[in-house]
Amino acid sequence: MGLTGQGVKVGIIDTGVDVDHPALNGGTPGFPNPRVVTGWDFVGDDYNADLGTTPVPDANPDDCGGHGTHVAGIVGANGDTLKGVAPNVTFGAYRVFGCNGTTDSDIMAAAMERALADGMQVVNQSIGSSFQWPDYPTAKAADNLVKAGVVMVASIGNSGTSGLYAAGAPGVGKKVIGVASFDNTAMALSHFTAGAADVGYLAATGAPTPPTSGNFPLARTGTTSTANDACNPLPAGSLTGQVALIRRGTCAFYVKAFNAQTAGAAGVILYNNTTGLINPTVAGTPPITIPVVAISAADGATIDAQIQAGSASMDWQSGVISIPNPTGGLISSFSSWGLAADLSLKPNLGAPGGSIYSTYPLEKGGYTSLSGTSMASPHVAGAAALMLQADPTLSPSNVKRRLQNTAVPKLFNAQPSSGFLDMVHRQGAGLINIPAAVQAPVVAQTSEISVGETSGMAQTRTITLKNNSTSAVTYDLSHNAALATGPNTFTVSALNAPSTVSFSAGSVTVPAKGTATVDVTIEANASLADKSIFGGYIVATPQGGGQVLSVPFAGFKGDYQSIQVLTSGGSGYPWLAQLVGGSFVNRNSTGGTYSMVADDIPYFLLHLDHQSRKIIVKATDKATGKSAGTISIDQYLGRNSTATGTFAFAWDGTTTKGVQPDGDYTVTIEVLKALGDPANPAHWETFSTNTVTLARATVR
């Protein structure tokens, strides 16, 4: 196509960009330079939102974490080693993370405002808060950028193992292009040797860069069937000087790495418990100070066998090896599921994000492979830059339409031989096809259909086709079915239950420089249980050949308000508890007495099986039966990430009516369902505690 992104400005809101990297600086190190032409550091090196540290902004958005440099390279690296999707774009770098830890939504929103003021045409945000709403602050801020004319691209999240409705903000924004990840067809990996095995790995984010030489003995902390390998503290000194082989599962990667580090390990090799590779994050406090890498399940089993057979060791190596990816071209297992909490279609589409080789800070080796929807999103941002170079008049909505219309739906990743297409609420429109998106003469202006809740009723939508060419095009219309998922949010089941789709006409002719419409009627399969999510693709195939257009659709079968939100999860929730030493104790539902000194206040632990539009916590004076006021009101809450997770609501003794006196109270928690009508009592779930006694004179 001859497109390079020349003249297009792309904003990277992330950990910053290594302004000295030769593939990103246009031959002039430092900031600003010919490639990174503008930007701002909103936080400083030591900022960490989790620790409440104060941001210390400065003018140089240099990167000490690595993530942002990797993202920028995917968009537009231009060097001898690597070229990005759009190697001649210029960058605005907006640093919103310190060297370690998390950031805040206000800082992310400020970065978006700065990117707009700096004239960015495309903004990439490979950052997210999972299980969120389109009304979440960063999603709304991102939508505002799109309204101002900026193409906003964001990762959809890496919570693929946490079930449905997991899409993150800002990717769930209504106007944002929310991007899923597909695995790369080949992997360029750093490597080590262990015996005769040459093993490629992905380095963990939040740990030191692995060395390129050195021999270390190997040890294992479990077996190839241990579910919770290294989730509990390991014996002191048990791994001194050794590299620990640890299986994925049950607890966070940071916990495993920290336990190994505390036991004296010189490094950690994490191996997967399913197909494919993982890109772990081990950022935390205290920090991980030893190298941590991730390998495949098969390579893990090979090394485990070597350790069992006797003394085994590994040697760190320099350079990279390229190996075929057995899951290449399929949706990545870590990619988050939709739909969004309001039943809008998310993700919108996908791009390569699994095992992507890109730039990395020079002090961390210069290049590395990472995996995540964070790597998929910049592919789309780069594609948008190419499209804007080809046609600077394209609006953000037209960029999104073209990318969705021409994307290619892919097969079910767990069983591609089945021939079934993967779920629409997992891959969106499918894998982007950049040349087709640039060159497509006809676009479906309705580029996706969010069916919503069906309650057994067929839904009809109108699709408008617009022809930008000088010749009429006739399309034959058809339906390409995709798999559905059952009603269980946390344990996702794949169901072959094609929707019934009919058209107002079997074909449609779109006149030159004109438009045509067709009505599409969609009905969920009768065999699907209520609370299932279904989907498929409306396909327009040009007679005589040419670019096929595809429009994804997805919906919820049944009454969406029938989903239980406030639920026991089999663990006795809600709980009334105290916070002692950072842990909740005395968990019960029978009431309690609180001195209201330090942490001796009542906490209410809720498990949310689904997103809630609003949660109201109220107090009632038990002696009088009268309202003591409202304790808190929270809106647009995400669900818990696991079937036993909780959210904690605290009461410090004050309400909207002021400080409440000592005495006995009942606390009531009212939960509004995701799309519930506040005026409909059936759309609220309610829990009331037994007696909560405030006794400030009583100090335990």
N, C-alpha and C positions, 0 to 999 in steps of 0.2 A: 504493500500500500504506500510505502514511502513516507509514512507518518512517524514522527518521533516525539510529539508533544511540544515542539518548538513554539514558544510564545505563550504557553499556558502556565499559569501559576497554581501550584498545588500546596495546600497547607497540611502540615503534619502535626496533629495534636497528640503528644506522646511524651516519651522520656527525653526528648531533644534529639538532635542529630549530631554525629561526630563531624564537626565542621572542618577537620583536618584530613578526613578520609579522601584519598585521591579519586575514588569513583564518585564522590559527591561534592567536591569543592571546585571543579572546573580548573584545576591546576594551581589554585591559589589557596593555601591553607589559611585558617582563621575565619573570623566572622566580622562583617559579612564577606561573602566571596561570590564569584560569578554564578554559582548554583544556588547556594543558600543565601538568598538576597535580603531576607528580612526575618524577623522572629523576636521572641522574648522568652526569658526564663521567668516564670511566674512564681517559682517556689524556692530555688536554691538547693544545694546538695543535701542538706541535712533534713529537709522537710519530710514528714511522714504523718499523714492524717490520723493514722491509728494511734500515734503517740501524742497527738495534739500539739505538735511543734508549730511554731509560727513561720509562715512563708517569708523568705528573704529574697525578693525578686532581684534580677540583674539583667543586663542587656544581652548576655551571651547565652544562647540556648544549647550549648554543647551538652553532649550525652555522656553520662557515666554509667547508665544502666544497660544500654544495648538494644532494647526493644525498638525504640524509635529509629535508630540507625538501620536496623534490619528492615523495618517497614519502609523507610525512605528508599532504600536500595531496590526493593521490589517495584516501587513506583517508577524510579528513574535513575538507577545507577548507570554510570557511563564510564567504564574502565576496561582495561584489557582482560581482567578476570571475569567480569560480569557486566551485563547490560540489563537494565530494568525494562518494564513494559513501555515506558515513554522516556527514553534516555536524555532528552533535551528539555524537559520541563525545568522550570525554576521553582525553588522551594521557599515556603515560609515555615520556620520551625518554631513550634510553640510548646515549651517544656512545662508540663504540669505534674511531674513526678520528681522526687528527690532521687538519690542514688539507690535507696531502698524504700519499700513500703508502698502505701496507697496515696490516693489523692481525694479531693473533695469536689462535689458537683458544682459548687460555686466557682471554683477555679477553672473547671472544664468549660463552664459557660462563659467566663471571662476570656478564655482562650478563643472560643468561637467568635466572640465579638471583635477581638483583636484581628483574627483572620479575615473577617469581613471588612474591617476598616483598612486592612493592608491590601485589599483587592484580590484575595484568593478566589479563583474560579471553581476549584475543586478542593474540598477539605476531607481528609481521611482521619477517622478516629477509631483506632484499633484498641478501644477501651470499652468496658461495659460493666453494668451492674445487672446480674441475672434476675430472671423471674419478674421483670418489671412491666410497667404500663406505658402506653403512648403519652400519658400525662405526667410521667416522671420528669423532673426538672431538666435533665440533660437532653431527653428526647424532645421536649417542647422547645428548648433552645436550638436544637439542631433543625427542627421544623422551621423555626424563624429564619435560619440561614437560607434554607431552600426558598422560602417566600421572598427573600431578598435577592435571589438569582444564583445562589451557590449550589453546586452539586455536592450533596452531603452523603458520604459513604461511611458505613460503620460496621464493625464486626458484630455478629449476632450472639456470640458467646461460646464458651467451651464447656457447657454443662450437659453434654449429650448423654452422660450416664445418669443424669438426675431426673429424667422423665420429661413429660410434656409440659407445655406452657412455660418454658425455661428461657425464652428469648430475652436478651438484655437491652438496656438503654445505654446509649441513644439509638441503637439499631432498630428498636421497635417504634421509633417516631413514624408518624403516618406518611411523611413525605421523604423520609430517609431511605436510602438503599441499604437494607439490612442484609448482610452477606454471610452465607454458609460456607463451609470449607469442604473441598474435595481433595482427596489424596493425590499427590504428585505421582506420575507414572514411573519416575526414577528418583533415586535419592543420592545426593552427593553428601557423604557423611564423613566427619572426622572419625578416626578409628583407633583401636588398640588391638594387639594380638594376645591371644591366650592359647598356649599350645600351638596347634596347627590352625586354629580358627582366627580369621581376620574379621573383626567385629566392628561394624559401623554403629555410631551412637549419635544421639542428640544431647547436647549439653543443657543442663537445667538452668533456667533463669533464677537468679538470686544466689548463685554459688560462684566461686572463683573459676576462671577459665581453666579447663583441664590442661595439663602439661603436654608437651610434644615428645617427651622422652622420659625414661625412668621405669624401673622394674619393681613390682610390688607383689607380695604374696596375696592370694585370694582366700577369702573366708565367706561362709554363708551363715545367715542368721535364721534360716528356716528351710523349708523344702519347696518343691514346685507345686505343692498343694496347700501350703500354709496360707490361709485367707488373710490373717492379720500380721503378716511378717513385719517384725521390728516396730510394731505399733506400741509396744510397752518398753519401758527402759531396759537396756541390755546390761549385763554384768560389767562393772567397772574394769577397764583394761582388757576386756575380752577381744577387742579388735585392734589393739595397739599395733600400728605400723602396717596394717592390712587394708586392702580394698574390699569392702563388704558387698556381697551380692544379695540383693533384697527384692522380693517379689512385690509387685503392685497389689494394693487391695486394702479395703476397710478404712484406713486412716489417711490423713493428708501426707503428701510427699515430704513436706517440711518435718513432720513428726518423725518419719522414718530416718531422714537424713540427720536430724538433731540427735536422735537416740544413738545412731551409729557414731556420730562425731563425739558424743559424750563418752562412748565406750572406747575411744582412741583411734577410730578408723582414719586411714590416710586418704580415703575416697569412698564413694558409693556408686555401685552399678545397680540401677533400678531396672527390672525387666517386667515386661507387660504380662498381664494375665489373660489377654485376648489377642486377636490378630492386630497387626500394624504396630506402629511406633507411637510413643507418647512424648510430649514435650513438657516435662514437669516444671512447676514453679516451686522453689523452696525458699522464697523470700520470707523472712520472719525475724523475730527478736527473741533471743539473741541470734545474730546472723550465722549462717552456715559458712564455715571458713575452709572447707575441703571441697575438692571437685566432686560434682554429682552428675552422672550421665545416665541416659536411658537407652535400653536396647530392646530388641524384639523378644517375644516369648520363646521362640525357637533358639535364639542365641543364648538366652538365659538358661534354658534346659541343658544346652551343650556345656556351658561353663559349670553349671551345678554338677553335672556328671563328672567333670574333671576334678572338682573339689572332692567329691565323694571317693574318687579313685585314688586319692593320695594328695601329696603336696602339689598345689597348682599356683601359677603366677600369671601376671599380665604385664605387658609392656605398652606404655603410651607411645603413639606414633604421630609423626607429622603428616601434613597433607590430607587429602580426602580420597575416599573410594566411592565409586558409583555402583549402585546395585539396583536391580529392578524392584519395583514396589508391587507386591502381590495385590494390594488394594488400590492400585493406581486407577484414577478415573472414577472412583466411587466416592460417595459421601463419607467424610471422615467420621469415625465413631465418636469423637469428642464434640462434634458440631451440635449446637443446641437445637432442641425441638421448639416449634411453635405449637399452637397458634399464639398470638399475643393475647393478653388478658381480655381485650375487648373483642376477640374473635377475628381480628383483622389478620390477613395473611402475612406471616413472618416465618422464616426468612423470605426475602423477595427473590433471591437468586443465589448462585454460588460461584466460587472461583477456586483455583488451586491454593490450598493452605496447609496441606499435610506434607511435611518434609521439604521445606523450601530453603534453598541455599541463597544467602544474600549477604550484604555488607554487615559489618559489626565493628564496634569501636576498635581502633588500631591497637590500643593497649590490651584488648581482649582477643587479639588474633586477626582482626581485620575482616574475617568472613566466617560464617557458621550456618548450619541448618537449624531451623526452628519449625515448629508446627503449631497451628492454631487458626481460628478464624481471624486472628490478628494478621496473619499472613495472607489470607484470602482477600480481605478488604482492600489492601493496597493494589492488588491486581485489578480490581474494579475501578479504583481511583485512577490508575494508569490508563485503563481503557477509556474512561471518561475524558481524560486529557487528549487522547488520540482523536476521539470523536469531536471534541471542541476545536482541535486544530483543523480537522477536515471541514467542519461547519460551525463557525463561531456563533451562529445565530441560535443554536440548539438551546432550548430551555432545560432546566434540571428535570422536569417531568418528561421531556422528549428523550433525554439521555436514558432515563430509567426505562421508558417504554421500549426503546430500541434494544436495550440489553436484555430485557425480559422476553420480548417477542422472538428473539433469535437464539435464546439460550437452548441448550439441549438437555432434556430430562434424562437422568441416568438410572441404571438398574439398581435394585435392592442390594445394599452393600453386604448384608449378611448371607445372601444367596443369589448372586448375580445369574447363576445358571437357570434360575426359575423363569427368567424372562419378564418378571414383574418390575414395574417402575417403582423406585423408592417413593416414600410418602411426600406429598406436596408440602406438608407442614414441616418437612425436614430439609428439602432441597429447593423449595421455591420453584422458580421457573426452570431451574436446572443450571448446568455449567455454561458460563458465558462463552460466546463465539464472537471474538472481537471483530474480525473482518466482516462478518455478516451484519453486526450491529452498525458498523460504519457505513456499509453499502446498501442496506435494505431499502428498496424503493417504496415499499408499502409498510405502514405501521398500523397495528391495532391500538387505537387510542385508549381502549379499555384493556390495559396490559395485565390485569389480574382481577379475579373475582373473589371477594370475601363473601361467602354465602351467608355466614352468620348461623343462627340457630334455626333449625327447620321445623321442629315439632311435627314431623310427619308430612309436611307440606312441600310440594315442589316449588322451586324458586326460579323465576324468569329474570334474565338480565339481557341488556342490549349491548352488543359489541359494534363499535364503529371502526371501519377500516378507512384509512386515509392514504391515497395514492399520490406520491410526490413526483412520479415519473410522467413522461409524455405519452405513455401507451396504457390502454385499459388492461386490467389483469382480472382473470376469472379464477376464483378459488373454490375447491371442493372442501366441504366442511366435515369434520369427523371428531370423534372423542377417543382419546388415548387414556385408558384407565391407569390409575396408580393405586398402590396399596393403602388401606385404611389402618387405623389403630383403634384398639378397644378402649373401654371406659377407665381402665386403671391408669392413673396419672404417673405413678412412680415405677411401675413395671410395665413397660411398653410392649404390646403384642402386635404383630403384623398380621393383617387380615386381608384376604383376597375377596373383596366385596365391591365390585365395580358399581359406580353410580349409573343411573339411567339418565342419558342426555339426549335431548332432541332439539332440532333446529327449525326455525320458521321457513327455511329453504335449504335444500341440500347443497346449493352452490350460490355464490354471489359474485357479481361483476363490479369491480371498482373502476369507475371511469378515470381517464387521465386527469391529473390535477383535481380529482374529486373525491367524494366519500360515498360509502355504502354502509348499510346497517344490517344486522341479522340478530334475531332474538334467539337466545339459548335458554332452554328449560332444564334444570338440574334437580334430580331427586335422589336422595340417599338410598342405598340398597336396603330392601326390607329386612334382610337377614341381620343387619347390623344392630347391635344392642344400643339402646339409648346411652348418651354420653360419649359415643364414639366420634372420632374425627375422620372425615372422608375427603377425597379430592381426586383430581384428574386434570387433563389438559384438553382444551379446545384447540383443534388443529386446523389450520387453513393451508391447504396444499395447492399451489398454483398449477393450473392446467398447462401442460407443455413444458414444465420444469421451472426451476427458480427457487428462491428462498422460501422455505416453509415458515409459517408464523405459528406461534404457540401461545396460548393464554392459560395460565394455571388457575385452578379454582380449588377452594377448600372450605369446609363448613363443619358445623357441629350438629349431630343428629339428636333431636329431642329438645327438651326445655333446659337451657343453660343454667337457669336458677335452681335446678334440681341437684346440682353438685353441692355436696356438703362441704362447707369451708372450715368451720370450727368443729374439729373432730377429735376423738380420743386417740386415734392412731394405734389403738391397742395398748396404750401406755398410761391410761388414767388421766389424760389431760382434760381440762385445764388443771394446773397445779397452783397452789398458794405456797410461796417459799420465802426463804431468807437468803441473803447473799453473805457468805462467810468466806473470807480468804479468796475471793474471786470465784467461788463455786456456790451453786444454789443447794441449800440443805433444807431439812424439815419439810420436804415436799408433801403436801397433803391437800385435801379438799374440804377439810373439816373446820377450818378457821384457825386463828392464832392471835397471840397478844404481842404487841410491838412497842418498844420503848421509844422509837423514832430517833434514836441516837446512832450516828454513823450509818452502818449498813443494816441496822436492825429496823428495817421498814418492810412493809409487805410488797412482794413481787408476785405478779400474776403471769404464769408461764402458759402461753397458748401455742398449740400446734395448728398451723393453717395448712390444710390439704390443698387449698386453692387460693388464688388471689382474692383480696377483699377490696371493695370500693371505699369502705369507711369502717372504722372501728371506734366506738364510743365507750368510754369507761366512766361509770357513774357511781356515786356513793349515796346510800340511803341511811338516815339516822334510824337505828333499829328501835330505839325507845319510842320515837314519835311516829315512825313510818313515813316521815317527810323526806323529800329530796334534800341531800346535803350538797348538791351541785355536781358538776361534771369534772372528772379528774383529768381526762385527756380526750382529744379527738385526733385521729390519724386517718389520712386519706390515701388511697391508691397503694395498698400494701402488697408486696410480693408474697408468694407462698414460701413455705419452708423447702429447703433443698433436699431433705430426706424425709422418710416416713416417720421419723421420731424426733426431728428437730423442733426447736421452739423459738418463739419471740417472747421477750420479757417486757412487761409493763410494770412500772414502779409507781407507788403512791407515797409522796412525802408528807401527806397529811393536809395538803391544800387542795382546794377545788375552785371552781369559778365563783364560789361564794366566800372565798377567803380561807384562812387557816381554820381547820375544824377542831373542836375541843376534844379532849379525851372522852372515850365512850365506845359503845358498840355500834358497828356499821355493817351493812351488807353492801358488797361491791358487785355491780352488774356490768357485764361486758356484752355489748351489742355489736354484732358483726353483720354488715350489709354484703350480700352476695355480689359477685363481680359486676354484673349488669343489672343489679336489682333496682327496683323502684322504691325509693325511700318511704313513699306513702303506703306501700303494700306490706303489711305485717308478715306475710308469708315469705318475704324476701330478706328477712332478718333472722339471724340465729342468736340466741341469748344464753348466757351462763351467769348464774349468781352464786357468790360464795356463801359459805356459812359465816358465822360471826367473825369479823375482823375488829379486834379491840386495840384502840390507841390508848396506851398507858405510859405517858411520857415520864411519870415519876418512877416507873419500873425500869431499872437498868440491869440487864442480864450480863 
